[in-house]
Amino acid sequence: MPSTRDVLKKYAAKIESEMSDSSSPQGFSKEYLQFKDENIPEINRYERWAKTLGTIISLKVSEKDSLKMQKFLKEAHVSITPSQALALSITTLIGALVLVLAIALSIFFIGGSFPFLFTFLGILASLSLFYYVYTEPQRLANSWKLKASAQMVPAVLYVVVYMKHTSNLERAIAFASEHLEGPLALDFKKIFYDVEVAKFSSIKQSFNAYLDRWKEYSPEFVESFHLIESSLYEPTEARRIQILEKALQVILDGVYENMLKYSREIRAPLTNVYMLGIILPTLTLALLPLAATLLQGIIAWYHVMLFFNILVPIYVWYLSSQVLLKRPGGYGDASILEKNPDYPLFISRKPWIISSLIALPILIIGLIPIMIQFGFFPIESTLTLGEIGLPFLTNQSIGELFGPVGLGGLLLSLCVPLSIALFFAIAYRKKTKKLIVARDDTKELEKEFTNSLFQLGNRLGDGIPAEIAFAKVAESTQGQKTQAFLSLVNQNIQQLGMSLDRAIFDKKRGAILFFPSSLISTSMRILVESTKKGLRIAAQSLMSISEYVKNIEKINQRLRDLLAEITSDMRSNMTFLAPLLAGIVVGLASMITSILLKMESLQKVVLAGGELGDLSYVSKILNIFSVEAIIAPAAMQMIVGIYIIELVYILTVTLVTVNSGKDILKEKYEFSRNLMTALPLYLIAAALASIALTILSSLALGGLA
């Protein structure tokens, strides 16, 4: 007979299994997952992979690491457990190591020697990939903070303006959550959610708990809202208004001081990125052809590719990410792409298809020398381009070398990085061009609208009803973009008999539909709300918005001036210095290869008994080198070209984030622009340097022949 303890243990386990929900990650309730799905319907790629691969193995995370990772996952609103995050990184490491080992064994069975250097570099790349995946929650949390911090000043502004006419913190936060964009709006909505699920007993408790998350990252944001809370207890109206205005000034001053400090602190890290990501790799590349021959084939083309196309970019990305992690909050551009009517173009696959159709033929042309080398065409792999009808492109091939070593193969290989650059540049250009134009138009409209708000506030202050004030201000703003908006509101009121609320926000004819701007939408919503309190309060609200927006624009302009020197240096390094140095390095590699091949041919003549005088020193020199182990300039050029593309992407993301915060639209648009500036310069520099230095080396060694 089973004991009482056994029965209790059996049914306790059964009840626990029935109550547990396998679809809900540990630590996340069904209510939260429903709330998250309603507000963030799209699951990011990392969360999707973690829920798929992160369940292959079960790992126990230490309590310290679990708390730290759970904090990052919570801040990024990623509904996975620390165990799944760790399991994903371990699975990635195992997969990468298996791939490296499989390639190494393939090389061993085909070539007969085990590639120890390749295996070592592969292990380094696998460990780097593991570290990248393991630290992804921290980067996601930082990305969320950057997006949210771009809306901090507007959040304080909306709450302050609302509380000026209605001293109610709960309604002010609700108003801000409805009109803010991005992550901060979701955070404000979660404040109410936490009260609804009885996590906190009041909005104030929930809000104070939320502010604790920003104490270290943005203390001025916390201080501003504490001032706003303190205004609720002021006995006089004048004192209450003064405290609210002080709250907005605190965050403006804090943002400016933080960015001033940041602009000084990032100079040294960005210099490190420049030296370790551009100068040092390019100098190393210049010596690789010579080093490969000196080391008797220990360094091969796949070693160089693994190091410069995987390890170095990961290291540069790590250095740049450390710069971004230190970026303070409260400043940056932010807009919701999904609200733009051209957003379907941004997520469309059609630009990728168009760009691939353009890039693929160019890629095939660039790979022709390598395809000849590996027998993809029914001709001998050792034939020169002169022998197949292209005498103006002298070409050579040595043994099992990866690709031809002549100038012809080098020039044709320039099509490979060109095709990759065109693939990304054309696709991102088509995806972002209309969205960027719409965003720029909106910014211009908002600049003019600030003055129009001031005029509208003056009209309301004179006692003119809001319905008539729109017509008055529209007449005085002839020729401006805002005149169209004001006229449309007046037309809806006068001709269609709509109320002020419907004239602006009607779902079919509302003026805001034709002017998708968060500033205009929020200003008009405040106008509609404040007119219920009286024209004087509405006038004060609009004039306050106008004044504060002007102050914010002044702060933004000062911050751009502070960052101008740094961002201009980064842009010049990315679009001019890096491609120019890389192009010259490719030319030097071609020259070194040409010299070694010329001396090797002279050695053959000497050994054959040719009468070229006393050239025994040539044989002595070439005994040091292994010409058969030289890295083909065509292969070197393709590796360098791909590295330049990766470098342009990394520096573009860094530049955009430093200057504007996390902005995916601007990242892709700027990447396409910078790519079409840097790659043509690299290709021209590589072609001219290769031709000039190869001809120069031929002339210099011509006397020996």
Summary of the structure (lengths in Angstrom):
residues: 705
radius of gyration: 32.3
end to end distance: 102.9
largest distance: 109.0
contacts: 2345
relative contact order: 0.09
helix: 78%
strand: 0%
